[in-house]
Amino acid sequence: MCWRDNVQWAIHTTDDPKKFMTVRSGEYVLAIPDYSHQARHTAERAKDEDSLSSGSSQKNAAVFKKVIMKLSGNVQWLAGLVFERSSNSDERCFDFKPHYNVVLRNAKYIGKEKLVVGSISHRCG
């Protein structure tokens, strides 16, 4: 993955877990890098001390073996989390109890009428 042209990386700017990490850029390239050229010339660069100053522009140029996808314009890439729990039916369930509402208790100190194991009384199945 390669982002170019005015890249902005934002982490946890909103409380929406689906938008945990956002990368905005002018161009996005999904490609397979070509390291064969770099492998061939690594030994030569180590011997030549002047190659660091002349080769610095070549370091920034990305060489790809295969470009899978190239997007340009106002590109936005999102990464986040979606919590899912199992339900009794075959449908997917995304309702959950927030962590700050969960109270952990030892089963030895709870009466049998209040002891419900593995059950959440939400809307899912």
HELIX and SHEET records of a PDB file:
HELIX    1   1 PRO A   17  LYS A   19  5                                   3    
HELIX    2   2 SER A   36  LYS A   47  1                                  12    
HELIX    3   3 SER A   51  ASN A   60  1                                  10    
HELIX    4   4 HIS A   99  ASN A  101  5                                   3    
HELIX    5   5 ALA A  107  TYR A  109  5                                   3    
SHEET    1   A 3 CYS A   2  ARG A   4  0                                        
SHEET    2   A 3 MET A  21  PRO A  33 -1                                        
SHEET    3   A 3 GLN A   8  ILE A  11 -1                                        
SHEET    1   B 3 CYS A   2  ARG A   4  0                                        
SHEET    2   B 3 MET A  21  PRO A  33 -1                                        
SHEET    3   B 3 PHE A  64  ALA A  79 -1                                        
END                                                                             
